Amino acid sequence: MSAPTGRRRAIAKALTALLPLAPYADMEKIRADAGAVHMKSLPPSIAVWLATIAHIRHVHTDYEKLLAEGYDRDSARFFVMEQTNMVLTRWRATRLLEDDGEE
């Protein structure tokens, strides 16, 4: 991670606050992704949230399988939302994904 020290500390603090029980290996990957150059314009808490959701989606759900089966990204994301929230709940996350449905 090439983020300045202050940003690294802010990312670490946001990560600990969001995911108190996430496994170390997952937290390290999320920390690195949140500190990536393309995330530097975002506040640390948002960078951590986006990195967390992307990590869970790609590593802990059927998202990649759905894409391989021909689903578009939005449909695949919809179908893995429950799996994603289950992982967030297991990690005692302080936030869950919400359905952006038009109900």
N, C-alpha and C positions, 0 to 999 in steps of 0.2 A: 504494500500500500504506500503510495507516494504522497499522501495527504500530510499537511503540516501537523506538528505535534498538537496544537490546540484543537484542530479538527478531529484528529484521532481520538483525543480524550472525549470530545463531545459525542462522537460516534459510539465509543465504548459505553458511555453513560446512557445514551439513548437505547442501545442494544440491551443493556442490563435491565433498564426500566421496562422495555417492551417484552422481553423474553426471559423471565427469571429462571426458567428451568430447561432451556434449550441445551441440547448436548454440545459439548465443547467444539467438536469438529464442525457442526453446523454453524455455530456462532462465529468461528474463525472464517469460514467461507463468506458468511453474510457480512462480517466486518470488512473483509477485503473488498467485496463487491460494493458496499456502501461508500468506501473510500476511493473508488475508481474515479478517474479523471472526468468521465461523463456525468458523474453525480456531484461534482464540486460546486455547482451553482445552486444546489438544493440545500435547505436546512438539514442538519444531521438527522433529525427525527424522521423526516420524509425520506431521505436517502436510505436509512435503516429499514423503514417500512417497505419501500419498493424492493430493496434487495432481499428482504425476508420473504415477501410474497413470491418473487421470482424464484428464489432458491427452493422454497417448499414446492411450488408448482412443478419445477423441473426434476426435483430429486425424490419427492415423497408422494407424488400423485401419478395418475395415468395420463397426464397432459401430453407427454411426448408420444405415447401410444395413440392417443386420439388424433394428434396431428399426422402421424404416420398413416392412419386410417382415412385421412382426407378431410377431417374436420377443419374448419377455419379457426383462427386463434380465438375469436370471441366465443364461439360455440364450445371449444375445448375448455376455455376458462370457466364458462358457465357450468359445464359438467363436472369440473374438479373443485368447485367452490366448497362443497361439503367436506371433501377430503382435506382441503387446505385448512378449513376451520377446525377440523378434528385435530390436526397437527398443532395448530395454534393453541387450542384448548389444552392439549397434552403438555405443551411447553408453558402453560399458564400465562399466555399472552394477555396483555391489557387491552387488546383490540382484535376484532375479528373482521373478516370480509363481509360486506353487506351486499345483498342483491339489489342491483340498480334497476329492477323490473319496473314496468310501467303500470303497476297496479294502483 
